[in-house]
Amino acid sequence: MCRRWSLRRWSSQASNNVYGSALMSIEKDVAVAAAAVAASAGSAAAPKIDKPTRNEGRQLGQLSLLLTAKFMAVVLLLSTTAAFTAGCIARIIILSKFDALPMTLTDHHFATQISATVGAAAKIRKSSLLPAPTVIPGKDVPFTTYTSKTFQIEGSATSHTLHIDRRNAARKVTSKVNEDLVAPMIGSEEVINLQCMNCASGHSEGGVTQKQNVSAYTVSHLEDEEGVFPINDYNHNDDSDGLHLPAGQHLLVDIKDVDSAFLNSEERLATAMVELIKESQLTLLSYHCHSLVPIGVSCAGVLLESHVAFHTWPKEGVITMDLFTCGGNPLIPVLSSIQKLFGIPRTPLEDEDEQDIPEPTMLWSHKLRGFREGFAPGYDRERNSLDQDLGRYTLGKLDFDVKDQIVSTKTAFQSVDVYDLLNPGEKSMDSYLKSLSNDGSYESNHPEQFGPNRVLYLDGVIQSTLYGDAPYHESIVHPAMITHPNPKRVAVIGGGEGATLREVLKHNTVEEAVMIEIDEGVVELSKENLPQWQDCSDIAHHTKAAEWCFDDARVRTRFEDAMAYFVDNFSDGSGHEEASYDIIIMDALDPNDDIEFAVELYTSDIYIRSLYNALTTEGILVVQVGEAPYQSSPADETGRFANRSAMKEELARAGFKSIHVYEESHSGFLAPWSTLVAFRDIHTREYWYRNAAEIEVQLQKRILRSKSGDTSLRYFDGATMSSYQLPPSSFEAVHCRQEEAPTECGGSAWPVEAAANETNKVVAYNPVVERRNREVLHSREYALGNIGGWKEVLLN
């Protein structure tokens, strides 16, 4: 049933109504309304009022509204549709809050509308939750401008941009600029809201917004008393030396087995990023984050020093990050903060044991970027450890399964770095993890075979490795030691890690071992971080021996400049207070190091003459001479190893009768390593060419036994010695590439003539003669005979 309601409308147009212009009094109007209400309620007591006629009603200016059943049905339908739409939007907002937005938005137009609606609501909610970057107390931040361009795409559920909050930072004015430089910046934006700028308020789709990143505090304090706008002179690209260099550091980080909820939480990730930059003492100017559909987060932050960015795969538990800075602060220490803030372990499920959840694994690489040489006056890459082996072949590689920094410090003379490395091309990560268990497997019973390789770097150059320890140090010590008939007094130059000294002490003929090392700090650091290098416990049961090699009663340590020691004590060749040495082993800097001290070690005639004078008549000098050449390498005198070539000439000039080189390919370095032995008297050399069986007999007599009764050697034996007796063919090739090719490099009569003249320097070092007369040199007659020189050997 429809009901007729009388509605009154007071209007200025009533006087012009076509039905009449007379107005009714207020009293009569009220009475009519009361009568209508009473009639609809069916009240018997209602006062009887004359029903107004049609004309009277028209004259009163009344309007009647008739609500039909059809009208009511339409209203109900529209109300239901509006409620359903509001419910759908609310559902999407709730699901996006809990990171469960389904991929059902296939219609581009509808998806764009929903995304805009959801984004507007989510930004209001999340913008207040995401942390704003702040200024580090006491750090000056220069003026910056902000420009952004955002595109609305259906793959992004939310989009937020936050700017640095300078309002609580005490800003010091350190320099001034012309008003004309700063005035345009101030005129464009006087007060900037640095808390949050999102798509809804900052820009539209495809639009560009540019704002001055200047806080209200800064604007209000720009002018000083002289009316000039000051600006700070913070140099954010100093590269640790105050220089504005076009160079920087780049840190790449990949982490897996991370909690998926953390990786899909824009708020938690943004908080971690802000905290990371704070702990790194960097300055985050602004950052921009997107929550992606259906899952994942991408963020990019603009640093005063450059940028930081990351992307997440929550389902796979993976996050990748890169951090680039132009500042001088090293980035390697930041890794611990990244591991702590972003390596969040996965939350166990209801039926999952927490011990079965793997710890997050982090892979990383660090690279030097840009240009330093030519831009930094006096820059020496040889003195920058990150520009040497450490940076190029270790820190710069991303694929090490284990790359743990054990120590990184500086002594009074050099930088010292120790790393644990597990190269997937050499060791299996699964086998390593199994070796840490107690499951009774082969790996767990022999963990020493599957663990990471520990590497020592001095000034960024590889010096020693755990798995190359025995091959390198045994190869540099025992060939000369076993060749000498009775070495009693031995000097070790360098070798601060202690392994060279350890090998010397294994010979029972040694009565005194003098170690001359300029850097005592290396010895102490090695004792703490490289204990195996100085471990003599396997021979400690012998007389005078000790658990720690430096405590051996036969050891005398001198922490001083070895060059000065030998020059001061043995330069004149006459009587001297220091006793002579049977063996001198120089395990110091490489000959190709472009360092003044290294050049002196290999080329100083006074120093090399002093070494000659310090040896006994049967004495032997041993020198590690760096990377072995390749077949295609140029002559040493014209290449990187000019110092090695110069040393051979100085040794011959000093009086050494025979010079020999050999290489070892298992030292753990990036290339085969070469060693030089120089015999003061040629008669001593006859023992160099003994066969493998004779070497083994000497080793059994000479080397101290281990606690188990076995030999204390882990690598060196008679067969290994046989491989050292002839110089590698690459040394022969390089020798013949000299500017003036030696006569022995061609012709049929070269061997005898070249070797017959003992006054010629060729006699002292001649790999061509050695290699092409190996049958003669390896003959039993040569090994056992009492030979006076090469002339007799080759002519018989």
C-alpha positions in Angstrom: 0.0 0.0 0.0 1.3 3.4 -0.9 0.9 6.3 1.5 0.6 9.9 0.6 2.8 12.3 2.6 2.4 16.1 2.5 5.7 17.9 2.3 5.9 21.6 2.7 8.5 23.7 1.1 9.1 27.3 1.9 10.4 29.0 -1.2 10.7 32.4 -2.7 9.1 30.9 -5.8 5.8 30.1 -4.0 4.3 33.5 -4.9 4.7 32.7 -8.6 3.1 29.3 -8.4 0.6 28.6 -11.1 -1.9 27.2 -8.5 -2.0 30.4 -6.5 0.2 32.7 -4.6 -1.6 33.0 -1.2 0.5 31.8 1.8 -1.1 30.1 4.7 -0.4 31.2 8.2 1.9 29.2 10.4 -0.9 28.2 12.8 -3.1 26.7 10.1 -0.1 24.9 8.6 0.7 23.2 11.8 -2.9 22.1 12.3 -3.0 20.6 8.8 0.2 18.6 9.5 -1.2 17.4 12.9 -4.3 16.2 11.2 -2.4 14.3 8.6 -0.3 12.5 11.2 -3.4 11.7 13.2 -5.2 10.3 10.2 -2.4 8.0 9.2 -2.2 6.7 12.7 -5.9 5.9 12.8 -6.4 7.9 15.9 -10.1 8.4 16.9 -9.2 11.3 19.1 -7.7 13.3 16.5 -9.2 16.7 16.0 -11.4 17.0 13.0 -10.0 19.4 10.6 -11.5 20.2 7.3 -9.8 18.6 4.5 -8.3 21.1 2.2 -9.7 21.2 -1.3 -7.6 20.6 -4.4 -7.4 24.2 -5.0 -6.6 25.0 -1.4 -3.8 22.5 -1.5 -2.4 24.0 -4.6 -2.7 27.4 -3.1 -0.7 26.2 -0.1 2.4 25.3 -2.3 2.4 21.7 -1.2 4.2 18.9 -3.1 3.2 15.2 -3.0 5.7 12.3 -3.4 4.4 8.9 -4.4 6.8 5.9 -3.6 6.0 3.0 -5.7 7.0 -0.7 -5.2 9.3 -0.4 -8.3 11.1 2.5 -6.8 11.7 0.7 -3.6 13.1 -2.4 -5.4 15.6 -0.2 -7.4 16.7 1.5 -4.2 17.3 -1.9 -2.5 19.3 -3.2 -5.5 21.5 -0.1 -5.6 22.2 -0.3 -1.9 23.1 -4.0 -2.1 25.5 -3.3 -5.0 27.2 -0.5 -3.1 27.6 -2.7 0.0 29.1 -5.6 -2.1 31.6 -3.2 -3.8 32.7 -1.8 -0.4 33.1 -5.3 0.9 35.2 -6.4 -2.0 37.5 -3.4 -1.6 37.8 -4.0 2.2 38.7 -7.7 1.5 41.4 -6.7 -0.9 42.8 -4.2 1.7 42.8 -6.9 4.4 44.4 -9.5 2.2 47.1 -7.1 1.1 47.8 -6.3 4.8 48.6 -10.0 5.4 50.5 -10.5 2.2 47.9 -12.8 0.6 46.6 -10.8 -2.3 45.6 -13.3 -5.0 46.4 -13.0 -8.7 42.8 -12.5 -9.8 43.0 -9.0 -11.2 43.2 -9.8 -14.8 41.2 -7.0 -16.2 43.6 -4.1 -16.7 41.0 -1.3 -16.2 39.5 -2.9 -13.2 42.9 -3.8 -11.7 44.1 -0.2 -12.2 41.1 1.2 -10.4 41.3 -1.3 -7.6 45.1 -0.7 -7.3 44.6 3.0 -7.1 41.9 2.6 -4.4 43.9 0.1 -2.4 47.1 2.1 -2.8 45.5 5.3 -1.5 44.2 3.5 1.6 47.4 1.4 2.1 49.6 4.4 1.8 47.8 6.3 4.5 48.2 3.3 6.7 51.8 2.2 5.8 53.4 5.6 5.4 53.1 6.1 9.1 54.7 2.8 9.8 57.7 2.9 7.4 60.7 4.5 9.1 62.1 7.8 7.8 65.8 8.2 7.1 67.5 10.4 9.7 70.8 12.4 9.8 73.6 10.8 11.8 74.3 13.2 14.8 77.3 15.4 14.0 77.3 14.6 10.3 76.8 17.4 7.8 74.6 16.7 4.8 74.7 19.0 1.8 71.7 20.3 -0.2 70.1 17.9 -2.6 67.2 18.0 -5.0 64.7 15.2 -5.5 63.2 14.2 -8.8 61.0 11.1 -9.3 58.8 9.6 -11.9 56.3 6.8 -11.1 54.3 4.6 -13.4 51.1 2.9 -12.3 51.3 -0.7 -13.3 49.3 -3.7 -12.1 52.3 -5.6 -10.8 52.8 -3.1 -7.9 50.4 -3.2 -5.0 51.9 -0.3 -3.0 54.4 2.4 -3.6 56.1 4.5 -0.9 58.8 7.1 -0.9 60.3 8.5 2.3 62.8 11.3 2.6 65.5 12.2 5.1 64.2 13.9 8.3 66.6 16.7 9.2 64.4 18.4 11.7 66.2 17.1 14.7 69.7 17.3 13.3 72.0 20.0 14.5 73.5 21.4 11.3 76.8 23.2 11.3 77.6 25.8 8.7 81.1 25.2 7.4 81.3 27.2 4.2 79.4 29.8 2.1 78.2 30.1 -1.4 76.9 32.9 -3.5 73.2 33.8 -2.9 72.5 33.4 -6.6 73.4 29.7 -6.3 71.1 28.8 -3.5 68.3 31.3 -4.0 66.6 29.4 -6.9 66.6 26.3 -4.7 64.9 28.0 -1.9 62.3 29.8 -4.1 61.0 26.5 -5.6 60.0 25.0 -2.2 60.1 26.8 1.1 59.0 24.1 3.3 59.2 20.4 2.4 57.5 17.6 4.1 60.2 15.1 4.4 58.3 12.4 6.1 56.5 10.8 3.2 55.8 11.5 -0.4 53.7 8.9 -2.2 52.0 8.6 -5.5 48.8 10.1 -4.3 50.3 13.3 -3.0 53.6 13.6 -4.9 52.9 12.7 -8.5 50.6 11.0 -10.9 51.1 8.2 -13.4 53.9 9.1 -15.7 54.3 12.4 -13.9 57.5 14.0 -12.6 57.9 15.7 -9.3 61.0 17.7 -8.3 61.4 19.0 -4.8 64.3 20.5 -2.9 65.4 18.2 -0.2 65.7 21.0 2.3 64.1 20.9 5.7 62.1 23.6 7.3 64.9 24.0 9.9 67.4 24.5 7.1 65.3 27.0 5.2 64.8 29.1 8.3 68.5 29.2 9.1 69.9 29.6 5.7 70.9 33.3 5.9 73.7 34.2 8.2 74.4 37.6 9.6 76.0 38.8 6.4 73.0 37.8 4.3 74.9 35.1 2.4 73.5 31.6 2.1 75.9 29.1 3.7 76.4 25.6 2.5 78.4 22.8 4.2 81.5 21.5 2.5 81.0 17.8 3.4 83.1 15.8 1.0 81.3 12.5 0.6 83.7 11.0 -1.9 86.9 11.3 -0.1 88.1 7.7 -0.6 89.8 8.0 2.8 92.3 10.6 1.7 90.2 13.7 1.3 90.0 13.5 -2.4 86.9 13.7 -4.5 87.6 10.7 -6.7 85.6 9.1 -9.5 85.8 5.8 -7.7 84.0 3.8 -5.1 83.3 0.3 -3.7 80.5 -2.1 -4.7 79.2 -4.7 -2.4 76.9 -7.5 -3.9 75.1 -9.8 -1.4 72.9 -12.8 -2.0 71.2 -14.5 1.0 69.1 -17.7 0.9 67.0 -19.6 3.5 65.5 -16.4 4.8 62.1 -16.1 6.5 59.4 -15.6 3.9 57.2 -13.4 6.1 60.1 -11.1 6.6 60.9 -11.0 2.9 57.3 -10.0 2.1 57.0 -7.3 4.7 57.7 -3.9 3.3 57.7 -2.3 6.7 60.3 -4.8 8.2 62.5 -4.6 5.2 62.5 -0.8 5.1 63.3 -0.8 8.8 66.2 -3.1 8.3 67.5 -1.0 5.4 67.4 2.2 7.4 69.1 0.5 10.4 71.8 -0.9 8.0 72.6 2.5 6.7 72.7 3.9 10.2 75.1 1.2 11.4 77.3 1.7 8.3 77.7 5.4 9.1 76.2 6.3 5.7 73.5 8.8 4.9 70.2 7.8 3.4 68.6 10.7 1.6 65.4 8.9 0.5 64.2 5.5 -0.4 61.4 4.1 -2.5 59.7 0.7 -2.0 57.1 -1.3 -3.9 55.2 -4.3 -2.6 54.7 -6.5 -5.7 51.7 -8.6 -6.8 51.3 -11.3 -5.8 54.4 -11.4 -3.5 57.8 -9.8 -3.0 59.3 -6.4 -2.3 61.7 -4.1 -4.1 63.4 -1.1 -2.5 65.9 1.4 -3.7 67.6 4.0 -1.5 69.5 7.0 -2.5 72.6 7.6 -0.4 74.6 10.7 0.0 77.4 8.4 -0.9 75.6 6.6 -3.8 72.8 3.9 -3.5 71.4 0.8 -1.9 68.9 -1.6 -3.5 67.4 -5.0 -2.9 64.7 -7.4 -4.2 63.1 -10.3 -2.4 61.7 -13.7 -3.4 59.7 -14.7 -0.3 58.5 -18.1 -1.6 62.1 -19.1 -2.3 63.5 -17.4 0.8 66.0 -15.3 -1.2 67.1 -11.7 -1.1 69.6 -10.0 -3.4 71.2 -6.7 -2.5 73.8 -4.3 -3.8 75.4 -1.4 -2.0 77.6 1.1 -3.7 79.4 4.0 -2.0 81.9 6.6 -3.1 83.0 7.3 0.5 86.2 6.2 2.1 84.8 3.9 4.8 85.4 0.3 3.9 82.3 -1.8 3.1 83.6 -5.2 4.3 82.7 -4.6 7.9 79.1 -3.8 6.8 78.6 -7.5 6.0 78.1 -8.5 9.6 75.2 -5.9 9.8 73.7 -7.2 6.6 73.8 -10.8 8.0 72.2 -9.7 11.2 69.5 -7.5 9.8 68.5 -9.4 6.6 69.6 -13.0 7.4 66.4 -13.8 9.4 66.1 -17.6 9.9 62.9 -19.2 8.6 60.1 -19.7 11.2 59.5 -23.5 11.8 56.2 -25.0 10.9 54.0 -26.8 13.4 55.4 -30.2 12.7 58.9 -29.0 11.9 61.9 -29.4 14.2 63.7 -26.1 14.6 67.1 -27.8 14.4 66.2 -29.0 10.8 65.9 -25.4 9.6 69.1 -24.3 7.8 70.8 -21.1 8.8 70.7 -18.4 6.2 73.6 -18.6 3.7 75.2 -15.4 2.5 77.3 -15.1 -0.7 79.0 -11.8 -1.3 81.5 -10.0 -3.4 83.3 -6.7 -3.1 84.8 -4.8 -5.9 86.7 -1.5 -6.3 85.0 0.6 -9.0 85.9 3.7 -11.0 89.4 5.2 -11.4 92.0 6.1 -8.9 95.3 6.1 -10.8 95.6 9.4 -12.6 93.1 11.1 -10.3 94.6 10.5 -6.8 98.1 12.0 -6.6 100.6 9.5 -5.3 98.1 6.6 -5.4 100.0 3.3 -5.4 97.9 0.2 -6.1 100.6 -1.9 -4.7 99.9 -0.5 -1.3 96.1 -0.9 -1.6 95.3 -4.4 -0.4 91.9 -4.3 -2.1 93.7 -3.7 -5.5 95.8 -6.8 -5.1 95.1 -10.6 -4.9 92.8 -10.1 -2.0 90.5 -7.8 -3.9 90.8 -9.2 -7.4 90.6 -13.0 -6.8 89.0 -13.4 -3.4 86.7 -10.5 -2.4 85.7 -9.9 -6.0 84.3 -13.4 -6.5 80.7 -14.1 -5.6 80.7 -17.9 -5.9 82.7 -18.9 -2.8 80.4 -21.0 -0.6 82.4 -19.9 2.4 84.2 -16.5 2.6 84.7 -15.6 6.2 87.0 -12.9 7.4 89.1 -14.2 10.3 91.1 -11.0 10.8 91.8 -7.8 9.0 94.2 -5.4 10.6 97.4 -3.4 10.1 100.7 -3.8 11.8 103.5 -1.2 11.9 104.6 -2.3 8.5 101.8 -3.8 6.5 98.2 -4.9 6.3 97.3 -8.4 7.4 94.2 -10.3 6.2 93.2 -13.9 6.9 90.1 -15.5 5.3 88.5 -18.9 5.3 87.5 -19.8 1.7 85.5 -22.7 0.3 85.7 -22.8 -3.5 82.9 -24.9 -5.0 85.3 -25.9 -7.7 87.6 -27.5 -5.2 85.4 -28.5 -2.2 81.8 -29.6 -1.8 79.6 -27.6 0.6 77.6 -30.7 1.3 80.7 -32.6 2.2 81.8 -29.8 4.4 78.5 -29.7 6.3 78.6 -33.4 6.7 82.1 -33.2 8.1 80.7 -31.0 10.9 78.3 -33.7 11.9 78.7 -36.8 14.0 77.0 -39.2 11.7 79.9 -41.6 11.4 80.5 -40.8 7.7 83.9 -40.6 6.1 83.5 -36.8 6.1 82.8 -36.6 9.8 85.8 -38.9 10.6 88.2 -36.8 8.4 87.0 -33.2 8.7 90.4 -31.9 7.9 90.0 -32.9 4.3 86.7 -31.0 3.7 87.0 -27.8 5.6 87.6 -24.3 4.1 91.0 -23.2 3.0 92.6 -20.6 5.3 94.6 -17.9 3.4 97.0 -15.3 4.6 97.4 -12.0 2.7 100.1 -9.4 3.4 99.3 -6.0 1.8 96.7 -7.9 -0.2 99.1 -10.4 -1.7 98.7 -14.2 -1.0 101.5 -15.4 1.2 100.4 -18.8 2.4 97.4 -21.1 2.3 96.2 -24.0 4.6 96.1 -26.6 1.8 99.2 -25.2 0.1 101.2 -24.9 3.4 103.1 -28.2 3.2 103.8 -28.1 -0.6 105.1 -24.6 -0.5 107.1 -24.6 2.8 108.5 -28.1 2.4 109.5 -27.3 -1.2 111.4 -24.2 -0.2 113.2 -25.7 2.7 114.0 -29.4 2.2 115.6 -29.5 -1.3 118.5 -27.3 -0.1 118.6 -28.7 3.4 118.9 -32.3 2.1 121.4 -31.3 -0.5 123.8 -29.8 2.1 125.8 -32.6 3.8 125.4 -31.3 7.3 123.4 -28.1 7.9 123.9 -26.9 11.5 123.2 -23.2 11.4 120.3 -21.9 9.4 118.9 -18.4 8.9 115.4 -17.6 7.8 114.7 -14.2 6.4 111.0 -13.3 6.6 108.5 -16.1 6.9 106.7 -14.4 9.8 103.9 -17.0 9.8 106.4 -19.5 11.2 106.0 -22.4 8.7 109.4 -22.0 7.1 111.0 -22.2 10.6 108.9 -25.2 11.4 110.3 -27.2 8.5 113.9 -26.2 9.3 113.5 -27.6 12.8 112.6 -31.0 11.4 116.2 -31.7 10.5 118.2 -33.3 13.3 121.4 -31.7 12.2 120.2 -28.2 13.0 121.8 -26.7 16.1 120.6 -23.1 15.7 117.9 -21.6 13.6 117.9 -17.8 13.5 114.7 -16.1 12.3 115.1 -12.5 11.1 111.7 -10.9 10.7 111.1 -7.1 10.7 107.4 -7.4 11.6 106.8 -8.9 15.0 103.1 -8.2 14.5 102.8 -10.9 11.8 104.3 -13.5 14.1 101.8 -12.7 16.9 98.8 -12.6 14.5 99.8 -15.9 12.9 100.1 -17.5 16.3 96.5 -16.6 17.0 94.9 -17.1 13.6 97.3 -19.5 11.9 98.2 -21.9 14.7 99.0 -24.8 12.3 101.8 -22.8 10.7 103.7 -22.6 14.0 102.7 -25.9 15.4 105.7 -28.1 16.2 103.8 -30.5 18.6 104.4 -33.4 16.2 108.1 -33.3 17.0 107.9 -31.8 20.5 109.0 -35.1 22.1 112.5 -34.7 20.7 115.2 -33.0 22.7 115.1 -29.1 22.7 111.8 -29.2 20.7 108.6 -27.5 21.9 104.9 -27.4 21.1 105.2 -23.9 19.7 108.0 -23.6 17.1 109.3 -20.3 18.5 109.7 -21.9 21.9 112.2 -24.5 20.5 115.5 -24.2 22.3 117.3 -24.1 18.9 115.4 -21.0 17.8 116.8 -17.4 18.1 114.4 -14.7 16.9 115.6 -11.3 15.7 112.8 -8.7 15.0 114.8 -6.3 12.8 115.6 -5.4 9.2 117.3 -8.5 7.7 119.1 -6.4 5.0 120.6 -4.2 7.7 121.6 -7.2 9.8 123.5 -8.9 7.0 125.1 -5.7 5.6 126.2 -4.7 9.1 127.7 -8.1 10.0 128.9 -9.6 6.7 129.4 -6.8 4.1 133.2 -6.7 4.1 133.9 -10.4 3.9 136.5 -10.3 6.6 136.2 -11.6 10.1 132.9 -10.9 11.8 131.3 -11.6 15.2 128.3 -13.5 13.8 129.0 -17.1 12.9 128.5 -18.1 9.3 125.4 -20.0 8.1 125.2 -23.3 6.3 121.8 -22.4 4.8 120.1 -19.0 4.3 116.4 -19.1 3.3 114.9 -15.8 2.1 111.1 -16.1 2.2 110.3 -12.4 1.9 108.6 -10.1 -0.6 108.1 -11.2 -4.2 110.5 -9.9 -6.8 107.7 -8.4 -8.9 106.4 -6.3 -6.0 106.8 -2.7 -7.1 108.0 -1.6 -3.6 111.3 0.1 -2.9 112.2 -2.4 -0.2 111.5 -5.4 -2.5 113.6 -3.9 -5.2 116.5 -3.6 -2.8 116.2 -7.2 -1.6 116.7 -8.5 -5.1 119.0 -6.0 -6.7 121.3 -4.5 -4.0 124.8 -5.6 -4.8 126.0 -4.8 -1.2 123.2 -7.0 0.3 123.7 -9.9 -2.1 127.5 -9.8 -1.4 126.7 -9.8 2.3 124.6 -13.0 1.9 127.5 -14.6 0.0 129.9 -13.7 2.8 127.5 -15.0 5.5 127.6 -18.5 4.1 130.1 -21.2 4.9 132.2 -22.7 2.0 129.5 -25.3 1.3 126.7 -22.9 2.0 123.5 -22.7 0.0 121.2 -19.6 -0.5 117.5 -20.2 -1.1 115.2 -17.5 -2.4 111.6 -17.6 -3.4 111.5 -15.8 -6.7 107.8 -15.5 -7.4 105.5 -16.7 -10.1 107.0 -19.1 -12.6 107.0 -17.8 -16.2 104.9 -19.2 -19.0 106.2 -20.5 -22.3 105.1 -17.3 -24.0 106.4 -15.0 -21.3 109.0 -12.3 -22.3 112.5 -12.4 -20.9 112.7 -11.6 -17.2 114.9 -8.6 -17.9 112.1 -6.9 -20.0 109.0 -8.0 -18.1 107.5 -7.8 -14.7 110.3 -9.9 -13.2 113.3 -7.7 -14.0 114.3 -7.9 -10.4 114.6 -11.6 -10.7 116.8 -11.3 -13.7 119.0 -8.7 -11.9 119.3 -10.9 -8.9 120.7 -13.8 -11.0 123.4 -11.5 -12.4 124.3 -10.1 -8.9 124.5 -13.6 -7.5 126.9 -14.7 -10.2 128.9 -11.5 -9.8 129.1 -12.0 -6.0 130.8 -15.4 -6.5 128.1 -18.1 -6.5 129.3 -20.9 -8.7 125.9 -22.5 -9.5 122.4 -21.1 -9.7 119.4 -23.3 -10.2 115.6 -22.7 -10.4 112.7 -25.0 -9.9 108.9 -24.6 -9.5 106.2 -26.1 -7.3 102.6 -26.2 -8.7 100.7 -27.1 -5.5 101.6 -24.1 -3.3 98.0 -22.9 -3.3 98.9 -19.7 -5.2 97.3 -18.5 -8.4 100.2 -19.9 -10.5 103.2 -22.3 -10.1 105.7 -20.8 -7.7 109.5 -20.8 -8.4 112.4 -21.1 -6.0 116.1 -20.3 -6.7 119.0 -22.1 -5.0 122.6 -20.7 -5.3 125.6 -22.8 -4.4 128.6 -21.0 -3.1 130.8 -24.0 -4.0 130.1 -26.1 -7.1 131.1 -29.3 -5.3 128.0 -29.1 -3.1 125.9 -29.3 -6.2 126.8 -32.9 -6.8 124.3 -33.9 -4.1 121.5 -32.1 -5.9 121.3 -34.7 -8.6 121.0 -37.8 -6.4 118.2 -40.2 -7.5 115.0 -40.6 -5.6 116.1 -43.7 -3.6 119.2 -42.0 -2.4 117.1 -38.9 -1.3 114.8 -41.2 0.6 117.6 -42.8 2.5 118.9 -39.3 3.5 115.4 -38.2 4.6 115.0 -41.3 6.8 118.3 -40.5 8.5 117.8 -36.7 8.7 114.1 -35.9 9.4 112.8 -36.1 13.0 110.1 -38.7 13.5 106.6 -37.7 14.5 105.0 -39.0 17.7 103.4 -41.9 15.8 106.8 -42.9 14.5 106.1 -41.8 10.9 107.9 -39.1 9.0 107.0 -35.6 9.9 106.9 -34.6 6.3 103.5 -34.3 4.6 104.5 -33.6 1.0 108.2 -33.8 0.2 110.0 -37.1 -0.7 112.5 -38.4 -3.1 110.2 -38.5 -6.1 109.3 -34.8 -5.5 113.0 -33.9 -5.3 113.5 -35.5 -8.7 111.0 -33.1 -10.2 113.0 -30.2 -8.9 116.4 -31.2 -10.3 115.9 -29.7 -13.7 114.6 -26.2 -14.4 111.2 -26.0 -16.1 111.2 -25.6 -19.9 109.5 -22.2 -19.5 112.7 -20.9 -17.8 114.7 -22.2 -20.8 112.4 -20.4 -23.2 112.5 -17.1 -21.3 116.3 -17.4 -20.9 116.7 -17.6 -24.7 114.5 -14.5 -25.3 117.1 -12.1 -23.9 117.9 -9.1 -26.0 121.2 -10.7 -26.8 120.4 -14.4 -27.2 123.1 -16.6 -25.5 125.1 -18.7 -27.9 123.9 -21.9 -26.2 120.3 -21.3 -27.4 121.3 -22.4 -31.0 123.9 -24.5 -32.8 125.2 -28.0 -32.2 128.4 -27.2 -30.2 126.8 -24.9 -27.6 126.6 -27.2 -24.6 130.4 -27.8 -24.1 131.6 -24.4 -25.1 129.0 -22.6 -23.0 129.7 -24.5 -19.9 133.5 -24.9 -20.3 134.4 -21.3 -19.4 133.8 -21.1 -15.6 134.6 -17.4 -15.7 131.4 -16.7 -17.8 128.2 -15.9 -15.9 126.5 -18.5 -18.0 128.1 -21.2 -15.9 126.3 -20.0 -12.8 122.9 -19.9 -14.3 122.2 -21.8 -17.5 118.9 -23.6 -17.7 119.6 -24.5 -21.4 122.7 -26.5 -20.4 121.0 -28.2 -17.6 117.9 -29.3 -19.6 119.8 -30.4 -22.7 122.4 -32.4 -20.7 120.1 -34.0 -18.2 121.3 -37.5 -19.0 124.8 -36.5 -18.1 123.7 -34.6 -15.0 121.5 -37.5 -13.8 124.2 -40.1 -14.3 125.4 -42.1 -11.3 129.0 -41.0 -12.1 128.0 -37.4 -11.7 126.1 -38.1 -8.5 128.8 -40.1 -6.8 132.0 -38.7 -8.3 134.2 -36.1 -6.8 133.8 -33.5 -9.6 135.5 -30.2 -9.6 133.3 -28.4 -12.1 131.0 -28.4 -15.0 133.9 -28.6 -17.5 135.0 -32.0 -16.2 131.4 -33.3 -16.2 130.6 -32.3 -19.7 133.9 -33.3 -21.3 134.1 -36.8 -19.8 
